[in-house]
Amino acid sequence: MKNSVIILGSTGSIGVNTLEVISANQDNFSIFALTANSSVENLSSQCKIYKPRYAHVSREEDAKKLSLNLKNMDLNTEVLFGRESLNALVALQEIDTVVCAISGSAGLESSLNAVKSGKKILLANKESLVMCGKLFMDLAKESNATILPIDSEHNALHQCFSSNDEKFVQKIILTASGGPFLKMDLNDFDKITKEQALDHPTWNMGNKISIDSATMMNKGLEIIEAMYLFDLKLSQVDVVIHPQSIVHSMVCYSDGSIISQVSKNDMKIPISYCLGWPERISSCVNLIDLTKSQPLTFENISKERFPCFYLAKEVAAIGESVPTVMNAANEVAVSAFLKNSINFNDIYKIIYETVEKHNKEKIISIEDVFRIDNDSRIKATEILKHYINL
């Protein structure tokens, strides 16, 4: 029997790559539902090819457009909209696998509902674990949900752990490309444009994650994600810059061995690993020819160049509500930068000031998470006003 899949965020880069992998393994998978925020035309094209039972968008006006498009294609796909219908959709018994690829905090609620229903979860939304990692993983245990990370670094760790006993782990090493500004003169950072920040040297990603990679906040978020996914202490998580983006992560064992996962920098590889797990399926990506690859280099991370990364490490050490605050402030600041409202260096300043103004509290429920997230966005937006047009 085919594995029934829903893709949350099917028109984004992860969603598109997932569909490519599924297309190459059609005997194993069927598309039960596809969802997007507002990309009606792209979602219509996907529905024409994959003929899902359901398609979902956020707003009613987009649902009407999508319904008309699908009707003109003679498709029987049922169109849904709104958060309540999405939460109900991910919990349907017919679904085996949920691909959580909605970017940012917007993907938290649907991811949680998928976990509650005990599905196999392919998690590309690291913010879910940053905002409420303990709640998320505790819920997964209670509901017997399987959490498999799509993030290339955490997926690499999952592969490295798979044949070894985790109790012998000394530490893990996440790798970072260093982004587009690894060698740029620090005096030029205030002149960085949106276009420069989006021009990642090794990965083709969405706008938000590309900016996070440029500030290296992305790697800070990944530290927190790794701590919850693999039940690690902060002292057991290290990060090095690896500009070639070929070694995706490493696990250091107590006997002095280091196990690494090496592959081309193509998201179809971690996606295929998760879809097929515990078996392996085709990713349609060829092996690396190591004789033709660049020399592999590794270096430490400059605090002066990447202050967001070191702020995230401090936040990871504090824990509780503070990562939720940092994530909210980061999303507000990155959104403002993408609108050309603030300078690149202001992203860090806004996040730092928002975190500094927060009084740490324990997170008991998901309602706490949403409240803290909302309050932090309001604070970050107030702080942001002081940096606009300065």
N, C-alpha and C positions, 0 to 999 in steps of 0.2 A: 504494500500500500504506500502511496506517495505521502510525503511529509507536507502538511498543510501550513503555509507561511503567510503571515501578515507583515508588511513592511511599513513601519511608522516613519514617514519622511522619505517616501520613495523617489521623489524628484531631486533630492540632494545627492551629493557625490557618493556617499555610502549606499544610499538606496539604488542609484544607477548601477554601481558596481555589483551590488547584490543580485540585481536582475540579470546582469551579464553572466554571473556564476551560475545562477539557476537555469538560464537558457542553455548553458553547456552541460547541464545535468538534469534534463527534463524528465527522465525516467524516475528520478528520486523525489522531485518536488512539484507542488502545485501552488499557484498564487491564490490565496483565499481573499485577501483584501490589500488595497494600496491606499495610503493616506498622504496628503500634502497640506501645507498651510493654505496657500492661495495660488499655486502654479497650475491653473486650470488647464491650459493648453498642453503642458508637458504630461500632466496626469491623464488627460484624455488620450494622448498618444500611447501611453503605457497601457491603459485599459484596452485599447484597440488590439494591442499585441498579446497581452496576457489574460484578458477576459476574466478578471476577478469577480467574485460574487458581490463584493462590496467595494465602494470607493468613498473616501471621506475627505472633506475639506473643513476648514475652521468656520467659515461664515456662510450664512444662508444665501446671500447674493451669489457667491461663487458656486454654491451647490446647484443653484438654478442654471447657471451657465454650463456647468459640467453635465447636468442632466440633459440639457438640450443637445450638447455635443454627442453624448453617448446614444441618445435617441436617433440622431442623424446617422450614426454608425450601426444602427440596428443591434445594439448591445443590450443584454438583460441585466447588466450590472446595476445594483441598487446604490443610490447616492445618499450619503448621510452627512450631517454637519453638526458642529458643536462639541463641547467637551464631554457632556454626559453620554452622548452616543458613541464617542470614541472610547470612553472608559468601559462601556458595555461591550463594545466590539472586541476589544483585546481579550476580554474574559470568556468569549464564546468557546464552548466545548470542542467545536470542530477544529479549532486552531491548535497546532502542535508547537510551532516556533514563532516567536515574536522578535523582529529585528527592530531594536529601539535606536533609531537614527535621527530623531528630532533634535536639533541643535539647542544647546543651552538649557536653562531652567524650564523652558516651555515643554520639554520632554519628560519632566519628572512625574507628573500625575499619571500619565498613560503608562509609563514604565512601572510604576508602583502597582497599578491595577493588573498589569500583565504578570508581575511577580506573585501577587495575591492568588491568581488563578492557577499557579503551579506550572507554568509553561517552561519551555526551554527558551531562555532569554539571550539573545545576541546583543550585547550592550555596547553601543558606540557613544552613548550619552554619559560621559564621565561626570557631568555636573550632578547627576543623580546621586552618585556616591560622595561627591564633595559636599553637597548640601545636607545629606542625611545618611551617611555611610552605614552607621550601626543599625539604624532603623531598617534600612534597605536590606542588609545582609541577614539580620534577624528574621525579617519577614520571609526571605527566601528559604531559610532553614525551616521555618514553621510550615510553609506551603509546599516544601519539596521542589521548589523551582530550581532549575539549573542555570547558573549565570556564567556565560562565556564572553570574554572581552574581545571586542573587535579592534580596539586601539592597537596599533601595530606593536607597541612596546609591551603592553600587558598580554597580548596574544602570544608574543614571543616568550614571555615568562611562563605562561600556561603550558606552552610546548616544552620548555626546559624543565618544568616541574614534573611533567607527566610520567617520567620513568624513574623518578628519584624520590626518596623519602624527605619530606619537607623539614623534618626535625633536625636534619644535618645542614640546613641552610645557614650560612654565616651572614650573607647580605645579598641584595640584588643590585644590579646596575642598569638603570634606564639610560638610553642614549638619546641625544638631542642633536639635530642638525646644526643648530646655532642660528638658523634662519637667515634672512637676507642681509642682516647688519652685523655679522660676526666680525668683519674686518673694517667696517666703516669708522671713520674718524669720529670720536665722541663729540667733538665740537659741531658736527653736522647733524646731530640727532634732532635738534629743534626744527630742522628744515625738512625732515622726512615727510614724504607725501603718502597719501593712502595707496596710490599706485605702486610705489616702491615697497611698502609694507606687505602688499598682497602678492608680490612677485617672489614666491618661495623658491629657493634654489633646487629642491629635490622632490617636493610633494605637490600634488594638485589638489587643493582642499577648498572648502567653503570660506567665505569672507571672515567670519568670526574666528574660526580656529587658525586661519592664516595670520591674523593680527596677534592672537595669543602666542603663536609660534615666534613671531617677530619680537615680542616683549619677553618671551620665554615664561610667561605666566602659564602657558600650556603645560610645561614640564612641572611646574609647581602643583598644578591641579592633578597631574598624573602621579605625583608622589602620594597625595592623599588617597587617590583612587587605588593605588597599589597597596597601601596600608590596610584598607578595608577588604579588598578583594582577596588578599593572601594572608591576612591576619599578621601583619608585620609591624614592628616598632619603627619609628622614624629613624633611629640609629642604624636600622638594617637596610635603608633605602639610600642609594647613592645615584648620582647623575653625572655623566661625562658628555662632553660635546664630541660628536662623531660626524663631521660634515658630509661624509660619503653616503650616510643613511643606508648602509648595507647590514651592519650588525644592529639588530633592533633592540635587544636587551640581553643581559647576562645574569646568570645565577652563580654565586660563589659559594662553594661548599666547604665544610670544615676541614676537609682533607687537603685543601689547596687547589682543588679542581675548579675550573670555571667553565660552565656550559653556556653556550650562546646559540641564538637562532639567527641565521644569516639567509637573506633572500633579497631579490629585487625590491625596490621601494614601490610596491604595487598593492593597493588595499584588497585586491581580489584574493590574495594569498591568505591573510587572516580571516577574511569572510568565508572562504571555502573551508578553512580549517574548522571554523565554528559551525557552519551548516552541516558538515559531514561528521563532526565529532560524535562518537569516539573513533570513527573511521576517517579516512582521507579521501577526498573527491577531487576532481579536476578543477584547477583554478584558471586554466588556459594561460598560465604565465610560465615562461621558460626558466630553466635554471640559470644562475649567474655563471658566466665564463670568467673565473677568477684570474685567469692569465691576461684578460683584457681590461680588468677593473682597475680603478685608481688605487694607489697605495692607501691602506687604511690608517687613519690617524685618530688620536684621542687627546682631548685636552680638558683642563678644568674650566669652570664657569666664572667669568669675571663679575664680581658684585657691582662694580661701577657701570658695566655695560648692561647688566640684566638685573636691576634691583627688584623687579616684580617676582623673579624666581626666588630670591632670598626672603622677600616678604612672605611668599607662600610657604616657605619652609618654617618660618616663625609661626605662622598661623597653624600649620599642621601640628606643631609642638603644643600649642595652646588648646586646640580642638574645640569640642562642644559647639556653641553657636557661631564661633568666629569664622570657620570656613564658609558657612552660609552667607555671612555678611560680605566676605571678600569676593565670593563668586558674584553676588548681586552687584557690587560696586564695579567689578570688572566688566560685567555685561553693559552697565550704564556707560562707563567710560569708553569702551570699545565702540559702542553704537555711536557715541558722539564723535569719535575720531573718524569713523567711516562716513559721517555726514560733514566732515571737514570743519567741525565746530571747535575742536581743540587741537593742540599740538601733540605729537607722539609722546613726548616726555610727560605730558599732563596725565596720561593714563595711570602711571604709577602714583602720582601725587594724589589723584582723586581716590584711588583704592586705599592708599595709606591713611589719608585723613578720615575716610569712612570707617575703617577698621579701628582707628585710634579713638573715635567718638563712641564706640560700642562697648557696653558693659556685658561681659560674657555671661551666658546663662545656659542651663542644661536644656537639651531638646528631649522632650518626653513623647511628643506625638507629631504626626505629620502636620497638624494644624499649627504647631509651634514653628515648623519649618517655613510654611507659607507666610505666617505673620512676620517672622524675622526677615524673610526675603523681601516682603513688601515694604517694611519699615526701612530697610537698608537701601532700597532703591530710591525712596523718598529723600533720605539723607544724602545719598550720592548725587542725586539730581540737584539738591540745594548747593552742595559743594561745587558741583560742575559749573554752576552759574558764574562763579568767581574766575573761571579760567576761559570762558568764552570771549573771543575777540580781544584778548589781552595782548 
